[in-house]
Every structure is written in structure tokens, then in C-alpha cells.
Amino acid sequence: MSLKERLKAEIAAGGPIPVADYMVRCLHDARDGYYATRPGLPGLGGGDGDFVTAPMVSQMFGELLGLWCVESWTRLGKPERFRLVEMGPGDGTLMSDLLRAVRLAPDFVAAVDLWLVETSGPLKAAQEAKLAGSGASWTESLDGVPAGAPLLLLANELFDCLPARQFVQTPGGWVERLVGLTPDGELTFGLAPSEHGAVPDEGAMILEVSPAQDALAAGLAERVARDGGAALIVDYGRDKPEFGDTLQALKGHEKVGALDFPGESDLTVHVDFPNLLTAAREAGAEASDPVPQGLFLGRLGIQHRAEALIAARPDRSMVIGRQLARLVAPDQMGELFKAACIHQPGFEPPGFES
């Protein structure tokens, strides 16, 4: 049975399930989950993949995050040993570009204890191939990264994959949105039973909340508050409270229905930066408010890096120009994607200076 057929059977037997539970099953089911079996990056799972992340757009992204790490390490007082961690490292491209860039800072390289946090078998295999000889260690959770040293952590397009619950406003109050079955047995969205029996008005507001995003942010905060350091989060989402349904599915670089291909399409929601940063502050860390990705990369010097690459390869000037625009232009990744930082008290992270 496919994951879709198994979900139908389970819902028929046990009743509708929350949207968050549906996301977890689609992405992480041991037998058929998207990340467990066929993560849709180019070259993995066949074909051109299902989506493209910033490290695949251009080497400049990973290189500049390497610069961010070196400058952060310097501002931390150049500790003799620290953990460099990437959570959700994709196919290893970001870390590969980062490590190439930081070779210009040999003292930084000598102090690095490199860790990658990955739960997907296929992605871990890709990372191991790309990062052979790097001295990296792998673990499936942040708890597996040894404590007792400052942390510099990167999480690029990780939080958007964490499950969210959805609630719909009705005349009788907010009611949770569930995944159930139509009379003929197909997956459909519906509402949890309400004592008011209320049906939402046309265009009713949807509220998304992600306890999983908040919990991970709190975990990162507790770690950097205890051991020191900073965690850089780059993702797409909102920087102020908003309503709306942001659940989306991508398959073959095209948007498809969220219920159409369970386990075969990538499911994401927008990151709720205000909530996760509040959770981080409540857990004892400080947090820098999100800034648009284009502004953040601009502060790190992406324009100068693009000019240097073009000077070295004039024949690629058009390509590099398109890559630069993809990363920083407001109508591409520059505005929708945000950067935020959770850090130890008193630390001013690069790119977030007031």
C-alpha cells in the first residue's frame, strides 16, 4: 500500500488527523516519507528534483555564511574549540562552499569541531560524499552534538519543514483544521467537531501555529545561553503576525495540492519568526529580529563577491548576475526569505547590527 492508501485506511478507522500530524507522516514516515526515501533535491531521487535552495543557486550563499561564521567566531573571542553545526544540511552544498571559503582563516579551521544534524538516510549519504575528508560527524538531533563548547549553528530552510497546526475562524469560535475523507474515500480538509456546529464564512481566516518551530527555537536558545555562541536561521516566512494558509506542496518544481501526493511531494509552511524568536527569548537567549535575505547578504558583501567572481570569469558575468538577483532581488528570494539570529546575551551577530 502507498502512503496515501495507508493514510486513507488509518483515517477511515481512527478518524481525521490534524494538519501537523499529516505533515509529519508525509515527510518522515519510515517506509514512504518524503525525506526518509526520496528527498527532492536535484540529483537525488532522480531528475531535477522538486525544489532549489539558496546554496544551489550560487556558491556565494555558502561562502558568505562562512564569512558570517568567521566574523562571529572573532566576536566571540576566537575560542580555541567550538562546534560548527548545520541542521538540515541538504545535499552538503552549503557546508562544502562554507569550508572552502573559511580556509582563508586557518585559526578558525583549527578550532572547528564540525557536526551535521540529519535524519534522512539519502541526504546523509549525499553529505558524506560531498564532505569526505572534512572531519565531520553526524547526528540525528541537536542533543547528539556534544555540549561544553560554544556553538555556531546554521539552519537554512529547516524551520519551514516543521509541522504546523491550522485553525479556522467560525462564528462559534476557532476550530482546528483536520485531514479527513470525502464520502467516496478521498483525502480532504475539514474541521474538528464543534459544540456550535459552526461552518466558517466564505474567506474565513486561518491561523497557523507551529509548536515544533517554537520548541526547536527554544532548544537552540537554551544551548547558546548555556554554552555560548549563535544560531543563524535563514528561511521564508513572516516577520509580523499574520493570518493565512501557507501550507504548500512542491513536486517537480511545480506547486501541487497538499493532499495529492503524500510522501512524494515536499510539504512546507511559512516560518513564524515572531513566535519562534519569542520562544527563544523566553528560553534565556537573546534574538535579533529578522531582516530580509537580500539586506542580510548585502551587509555581508555579496555585491563585492559577485564582482570578484565576474572579474575572475568574465564569460560567466550574465550567469553570476542572474544568481545574484535570485538571492537578493525583492521579487525573488530577497524579501520573502528572512535571516534571524538566536545568540548568547551580549553578542552582536554580523549582519544584524543596529
Secondary structure, 3 states (H helix, E strand, C coil): CCHHHHHHHHHHHHCCEEHHHHHHHHHHCCCCCHHHHCCCCCCCCCCCCCCCCHHHHCHHHHHHHHHHHHHHHHHCCCCCCEEEEEECCCCCHHHHHHHHHHCCCHHHHHHEEEEEECCCHHHHHHHHHHCCCCCCEEECCHHHCCCCCCEEEEEECCHHHCCCEEEEEECCEEEEEEEEECCCCCEEEEECCCCCCCCCCCCCCEEEECHHHHHHHHHHHHHHHHHCEEEEEEEEEECCCCCCCCCEEEECCEEECCCCCCCCCEEECCEEHHHHHHHHHHCCCEEEEEEEHHHHHHHHCHHHHHHHHHHHCHHHHHHHHHHHHHHHCHHHHHCCEEEEEEECCCCCCCCCCC
